[in-house]
Each structure stands twice: as C-alpha cells, then as structure tokens.
Amino acid sequence: MTQSEIGTGAGDVLPIAAGRSGCPINMTTELLGDKWSMVVLRDIIFSGHRRFRELLTNSVEGIASNILAARLGKLTEAGLLTRHDDPSHRQKVDYRLTEAAIQLIPLIAHIGDWGARWLPTTPELAIRAQLLAEGGPPMWGRFMDELRGSHLHGTAMPHDGVLAELTRSYARVRAASAGPSGT
C-alpha cells in the first residue's frame, strides 16, 4: 500500500509537496513548524474567528497582515482550511477548518500541555491547555465533533460544549489575574 492509499484512512492525503524525507514527523514539521501556522489554527479553533480582519485584530501575538495572509494561503493550499466567499460582501472570506485540521486537536492538546508544564506561560493562556490535557481523549473527541458540526456542517457551536467550557475558564482566569481593580 502506498502513502497516498494510506492517507487519513479515507484515502485522502493533503495536497502538499514531498518533504525532505517521507518521515511523518518531518512532513508535519515542514507543514506546521513555522512561527505562525499553529498560532493561526489555534486562533480559528479557540476564538471562533474565521475572517481575516477578526484574526488580525484579535491576535494576542500581534501577527502582521502580510504574514496572516501568507499563512491563511498556505493552510488553505495544504488542505487544512477552506475558503468560503461571503455573498453579502465580495471582499469577505470565511475560513473553515477541514477534517484534517480538526484531527490536529490531540496534537494541539499535547503541545499545549507540554508548554504549560515546561515553559513560562501565563495562567489565562494556559488554562485551556490544562483543561484539554485533563479531559483527555473523551474531551478531545467531543471538541472535534463540535468543530465538525460548526466548520464542516454549518451548525452553531453548543453553548454548553467543550469550547464554551474552555472559553468560560479562560475568562474566569483572566478576570482573576486582572485583580480586583480590573487591571
């Protein structure tokens, strides 16, 4: 069986060029290992922002517009995002996760957990990673199902789902970090 026959189990392989080797770690690193790709995916997954301007103005790290445009293009070309034109405005584009991007949730959970354990992170930005790590595969599966509904089928994210829980926890820790004066 060839790599293109193995794919994701459904016969699909992302449309990217062959890397320096056929090693899956190398290929994944070549696709996601630049400074911004995982951050852009993180922002789409956890913020609910799907449009260029939303992603640009809400970037915690302050991504530059040319870098954001390049990463959105790269991730779309690679089959991790799809572009959907907004019929009400010809310049607005909605970016949605593909199944391949949704299946990155366990990897993102592990990376976030590792970073929260070993790197100098802030409590409000680490809480989602900690909760995902604690929730493990059952929580990841529920979260991936929510993302599939929203990004692949156009349903609203549930108000009592995993993303809602992660968002509430982030807001609670952020408010506690600001202190009683709100600063």
N, C-alpha and C positions, 0 to 999 in steps of 0.2 A: 504494500500500500504506500502510495506517495504522500508527501506532506499535504498536497492540495486535496487529496482524498480524505485525510485525517481531519484537518481544519478544526471547526468548533463542534464536531460531532454531527453537524447538519450538512457537511460537505462544503462549508464556506471557509475561505481564508481571506484575511484582509488584503486589500489591493495595494500592498507596499512592495518596494523593490527588495531584492535579495540583499541581505546584510553582508557584513564582513565574514560571517560564517553562518551556518544553519543552526547554531546553538539557540534554543529558545530564550535563554537569559540575555544573550547578546541582541537578538532581534527585538525583544521587549525593551531593552535599554536604548537601542537605537531609535525606537518609536517614541518612547515616553521619557527618556532620560535627559532631555534638555531642561533648561531652567524654568520653563513656563508651562509645558503641556499638562503636567499633572495638576498644576495650580488652576488652569482654565477648566479642566474636567471637574476638579473639586468644587469650583465656584458654581458650575452648572448643576452639579449633583446636590450640593448642600444649600445653595442660596435660592434656587428656583429661578434664577436669572437666565434668560435664554436669548436675549438680544444684545448686540454689540455694545450699545450705549450703557445698558444696565451692567454688563460685565466690566466695562471700562470704569464707570463712576463708582462702583461698589468694590473694586479691587483693594483688599487690605494691603497688598504689597505694592500697589501703585503701578500696575503694568502700563507700559506706553501703548498708544493706539496702534502704531505700526507693528509692534510685537504681538498684540492681541489679534490683529487682522491676520498676521502670518500664522499664528498658532491655530486659529479657527480654520484657516485654509488647510493647514497640514492635517489637522484632526478630521476634517471633512474628507479630504483626499484619501486618508488612511482608512476610512470607513468606521470611525468612532463617533462621528457626528453626522447628522443630515441637516441640510438647509431647507427651510420652508419659507417661501415668499409670503408676505402679509398682503392679502388682496386689498386691504384698505389704504396701504401706503407702499409705493413701489420701492422705496429705499429701506424698508424694514424687513429684516430676516429673522426668523425664529430658528435657533439651533436646538436640535434634539439629540439625545443620546441614542445610539444604536444598541442592539443586544450585546455586541462585543464590548462596548463601553460599560454597560450595566454589569457585565460579568467581571469587571475590574473591582467591584465593591469589596470582595475578600482581600484582594491585594492592597487596596486603599486602607482597609481596616488594619491590616498588619503593619503597613508603613506608618500609619498614624499612631498605632500603639507603640511601635518601636521608638518613634520620635518623641512621644510623650514620656517614655521611660528614660531615654538616654540623652535628650537634648534640652537646652534651656527654653522651654516653651512657656506660654502664658496660660493660666488656668482656663480662661474663657475660650481660647482657641484649642486647648487640649481636651476639653470635656467631651466633645463628640467622638473623638478617637477613643477615649477611655470607655465611653458607653458602648461603642461598637465592639470593642475588644471584649468587654464583659458580656455583652449579648451573644457573642459568638455566631456560629453558622445559622442558628434559628433566626436571629435578628437580621442577619445579612440577607437571608432568603426572603423575609418579609419586606425588607427595604428594596431588594431587587424587584419584587413583584409590584411594589408601589411605583417604582421608577418605570417599569414596563408599562403599567397602566397609563401613566402620565405621558411618557415620551413616545411610546410605540402605538398607543391606542387612544390618546387624547382625553383620558378621564382625569378628573381633578385628583390631586393628592389628598388622601384622607386626613381629616382634622385630628384624628386620634391615632395616626400611624407612626411609623418609626421616624420619618423626617420631622413630623410635628413634635415628637418627644425630644429629638436631638436639638431642635430649634428652641424649644422652651428651656431646656437645660443650658444651652449657650446663653440665652437672655438672662436667666437667673444668675449664672456665674458672673456674667459681665456686669450685672447690676450690683452684685455683692463686691466685685473687685473695684467698682467705682466708689464704694464707700457711702456713708450716709448723706454726704453733701451732693452726691451725684456726679462728682468729678473723678 
